[in-house]
Amino acid sequence: MLLIESQYGVVIHRDFKPLYADDNYAHYFGYESGENILSMASILPLIAPQEQQNAVESYQAVMSGKERPGVRTYRNIDNQGSELIVLSVDHVVDWEGQPAMQVTIIDLRHHVETQRQLRASEERYRALVDGSIQGILVHKNFRPLFCNEAYAQMQGFSNAQELMEHGSILPLIDMEHHPQAYSDNLQLLVGEKEAIKTEAKGVRTDGSTVWLSLLSRPIIWNGEQVVQVTAMDITEQQLLKERLEHRANFDGLTNLLNRRATMELLEKQFEFDKRNGNDMCCILIDFDDFKLINDCYGHHVGDQVLKLFGKTCKKSIRKSDFIGRWGGEEFVMVLPRTAIDQAAFIARRISKCISEQRVEVGEHTLSFTVSMGVAAMTENTTSAEQMINAADKALYQGKKQGKSCVVIAA
């Protein structure tokens, strides 16, 4: 089950019938404990009526595999009829042998109310004197003409004058957002759009990352058409979203992709390489005698071995490759645009590297090995699952031959 810090509320349900709810989740809705939630026939009434159908459709799409679990914003209703706005992250888990939906929620009421109040009272130049809340920048083709203290501090400057001494704000915008910045600037100046709302990744003066929610609009400044930007720092919210998405897609122990995310990427890569006539291989990896490690040294040592394995593999593969935990001590490595002989070479190199790793257990040093089955996408391979099955058969042959071996599928 996904581990979530205590400040988040967690519920697990199947078709909205609650199977588990912690006390934090219950408190969000005005109940004393998770037992109050479990006594409900359905948690659907906790969602605002106008959003219930969307919630049902999202649940069905995720559970059927048509959509990925993700981060969403919902309006909920507490037991007093008051509306809550929450950020939720979906995660499919195994509950008593059957898939169920785990939902983690974070209360956004204070943040949303703050934004609502700001929007309700906003006037074009109000924030020029409201620097403690919003950042304001006026620029002409990214050359700063004015900024307030709040905007300067968001970007890591001590004061506004330091920022004004720079000839351009482009170095403060992450390179990947430059094309969008140029496009937005042009559309505003030529009158194609009256205002543009966006979120952009920035670079502070110390090199750290800042995420800003931006509202840009054209204004007249000293007789010239320029752009005014109103900014709010959303770095904390963005990092929280990224952490939650990471938890939904990565194995908590090894920090490798989980099975669902691995299969999703594998299927997309398979379709791409198949369509473009590229080579492609996958490697199924299984530990040798892993049960003996757990039985002799304990599961905590087994966890150390799996963590070390994950770090070793991530250092050993190319940027185009990816690896995920398939289940237990079994892993899948995917090698796009790779021929079978090259894949076999990579597998043997990684196998040797893993066999050289050591885990200290008291006064003893523990080594471990893995066996690998390598399979290639051929003209007759019709699906990613078929390629996985071929690698699995090769792995099975390797297990019959001995330990620490690499077998290529026939």
Rosetta blueprint (number, residue, H / E / L):
1 M L
2 L L
3 L L
4 I L
5 E L
6 S L
7 Q L
8 Y L
9 G E
10 V E
11 V E
12 I E
13 H E
14 R E
15 D L
16 F L
17 K E
18 P E
19 L E
20 Y E
21 A E
22 D L
23 D H
24 N H
25 Y H
26 A H
27 H H
28 Y H
29 F L
30 G L
31 Y L
32 E L
33 S L
34 G H
35 E H
36 N H
37 I H
38 L H
39 S L
40 M L
41 A L
42 S L
43 I L
44 L H
45 P H
46 L H
47 I E
48 A L
49 P H
50 Q H
51 E H
52 Q H
53 Q H
54 N H
55 A H
56 V H
57 E H
58 S H
59 Y H
60 Q H
61 A H
62 V H
63 M H
64 S L
65 G L
66 K L
67 E L
68 R L
69 P L
70 G L
71 V E
72 R E
73 T E
74 Y E
75 R E
76 N E
77 I E
78 D L
79 N L
80 Q L
81 G L
82 S L
83 E E
84 L E
85 I E
86 V E
87 L E
88 S E
89 V E
90 D E
91 H E
92 V E
93 V E
94 D E
95 W E
96 E L
97 G L
98 Q E
99 P E
100 A E
101 M E
102 Q E
103 V E
104 T E
105 I E
106 I E
107 D E
108 L L
109 R H
110 H H
111 H H
112 V H
113 E H
114 T H
115 Q H
116 R H
117 Q H
118 L H
119 R H
120 A H
121 S H
122 E L
123 E L
124 R L
125 Y L
126 R H
127 A H
128 L H
129 V H
130 D L
131 G L
132 S L
133 I L
134 Q L
135 G E
136 I E
137 L E
138 V E
139 H E
140 K E
141 N L
142 F L
143 R E
144 P E
145 L E
146 F E
147 C E
148 N L
149 E H
150 A H
151 Y H
152 A H
153 Q H
154 M H
155 Q L
156 G L
157 F L
158 S L
159 N L
160 A H
161 Q H
162 E H
163 L H
164 M H
165 E L
166 H L
167 G L
168 S L
169 I L
170 L H
171 P H
172 L H
173 I E
174 D L
175 M H
176 E H
177 H H
178 H H
179 P H
180 Q H
181 A H
182 Y H
183 S H
184 D H
185 N H
186 L H
187 Q H
188 L H
189 L H
190 V L
191 G L
192 E L
193 K L
194 E L
195 A L
196 I E
197 K E
198 T E
199 E E
200 A E
201 K E
202 G E
203 V E
204 R L
205 T L
206 D L
207 G L
208 S L
209 T E
210 V E
211 W E
212 L E
213 S E
214 L E
215 L E
216 S E
217 R E
218 P E
219 I E
220 I E
221 W E
222 N L
223 G L
224 E E
225 Q E
226 V E
227 V E
228 Q E
229 V E
230 T E
231 A E
232 M E
233 D E
234 I L
235 T H
236 E H
237 Q H
238 Q H
239 L H
240 L H
241 K H
242 E H
243 R H
244 L H
245 E H
246 H H
247 R H
248 A H
249 N H
250 F E
251 D L
252 G L
253 L L
254 T L
255 N L
256 L L
257 L E
258 N L
259 R H
260 R H
261 A H
262 T H
263 M H
264 E H
265 L H
266 L H
267 E H
268 K H
269 Q H
270 F H
271 E H
272 F H
273 D H
274 K H
275 R H
276 N L
277 G L
278 N L
279 D L
280 M E
281 C E
282 C E
283 I E
284 L E
285 I E
286 D E
287 F E
288 D L
289 D L
290 F H
291 K H
292 L H
293 I H
294 N H
295 D H
296 C H
297 Y H
298 G L
299 H H
300 H H
301 V H
302 G H
303 D H
304 Q H
305 V H
306 L H
307 K H
308 L H
309 F H
310 G H
311 K H
312 T H
313 C H
314 K H
315 K H
316 S H
317 I L
318 R L
319 K L
320 S L
321 D L
322 F E
323 I E
324 G E
325 R E
326 W E
327 G E
328 G L
329 E L
330 E E
331 F E
332 V E
333 M E
334 V E
335 L E
336 P E
337 R L
338 T L
339 A L
340 I H
341 D H
342 Q H
343 A H
344 A H
345 F H
346 I H
347 A H
348 R H
349 R H
350 I H
351 S H
352 K H
353 C H
354 I H
355 S H
356 E L
357 Q L
358 R L
359 V E
360 E E
361 V E
362 G L
363 E L
364 H E
365 T E
366 L E
367 S L
368 F L
369 T L
370 V E
371 S E
372 M E
373 G E
374 V E
375 A E
376 A E
377 M L
378 T L
379 E L
380 N L
381 T L
382 T L
383 S L
384 A H
385 E H
386 Q H
387 M H
388 I H
389 N H
390 A H
391 A H
392 D H
393 K H
394 A H
395 L H
396 Y H
397 Q H
398 G H
399 K H
400 K H
401 Q H
402 G L
403 K L
404 S L
405 C L
406 V E
407 V E
408 I E
409 A L
410 A L
